[in-house]
Amino acid sequence: MSEYIEVKVVPSSGRSECFIDENGFIKCFLKSAPEKGKANKELIMRIAYYLKVSKQLVCLAAGKALRHKLIKIETTLSKDEILSMFPKKVAEEK
């Protein structure tokens, strides 16, 4: 079974973390630059880390060259269960 999640990515941010923002969306800050797929690879690794699954179960479904991406996850978890595995932040750090 597969689930899809939308993620907003901030590449070259100097930090590597993901969280649910004040609007309820997943936002991922990545250290990698958006060149040669480096940021996309880091994103997949971060999502897999938070969900405690193998990175082979996580793939980019859409948005390869965009900041808004659609991630496909091979899992038996529901979308709500997936979202609950990410920390929540009330206000974004500047």
C-alpha positions in Angstrom: 0.0 0.0 0.0 1.2 3.5 -0.8 0.6 6.9 0.8 1.5 10.3 -0.7 2.6 13.4 1.3 3.3 16.9 0.1 6.5 18.5 1.3 7.9 22.0 1.0 11.7 22.0 0.7 14.3 24.7 1.6 17.6 23.6 0.1 21.0 25.0 1.0 19.7 26.0 4.4 22.7 25.0 6.5 20.5 22.6 8.6 18.8 19.3 8.0 15.4 18.9 9.7 11.7 18.4 8.9 8.7 19.4 10.8 5.0 20.3 10.5 4.7 24.0 10.2 1.9 26.3 11.6 -0.3 25.6 8.5 -0.1 21.8 8.9 2.3 21.2 6.1 5.6 19.3 6.2 8.6 21.6 5.7 12.1 20.2 5.2 15.3 22.3 5.6 18.2 20.6 3.7 21.9 21.2 3.8 22.4 20.0 0.2 22.3 22.3 -2.7 19.6 21.8 -5.4 22.0 20.5 -8.0 22.5 17.0 -9.5 19.7 15.6 -7.3 21.7 16.1 -4.1 18.8 17.9 -2.2 16.3 15.2 -3.5 18.5 12.4 -2.1 18.9 14.2 1.2 15.1 14.7 1.3 14.4 11.0 0.8 16.9 10.1 3.5 15.3 12.6 6.0 11.8 11.4 5.3 12.9 7.8 5.7 14.7 8.7 9.0 11.6 10.4 10.5 9.3 7.5 9.4 11.8 4.8 10.6 11.7 3.0 7.2 14.2 2.1 4.6 15.0 4.8 2.1 14.1 2.3 -0.7 10.4 2.6 0.5 10.4 6.4 -0.1 10.5 8.0 -3.5 9.9 11.3 -5.3 6.6 11.1 -7.2 6.5 14.7 -8.5 8.4 17.9 -8.2 11.9 16.9 -9.0 13.0 20.5 -9.8 10.5 22.3 -7.6 10.4 23.3 -4.0 7.0 21.7 -3.5 7.3 17.9 -3.9 5.0 14.9 -3.7 6.6 12.0 -1.9 5.4 8.4 -2.3 5.9 6.1 0.7 5.4 2.3 0.6 3.8 1.7 4.0 0.8 0.3 5.8 0.6 3.5 7.9 -2.2 6.0 7.2 -1.5 9.6 6.2 -2.4 10.8 9.7 0.0 8.3 11.2 2.7 9.4 8.9 2.2 13.1 9.7 2.2 12.3 13.5 5.8 11.1 13.2 7.1 14.5 12.3 7.6 17.1 15.1 5.4 20.2 15.1 6.7 23.8 15.2 4.3 26.6 16.1 6.4 29.3 14.5 9.2 29.0 11.9 12.7 29.9 12.9 14.1 32.8 11.0 
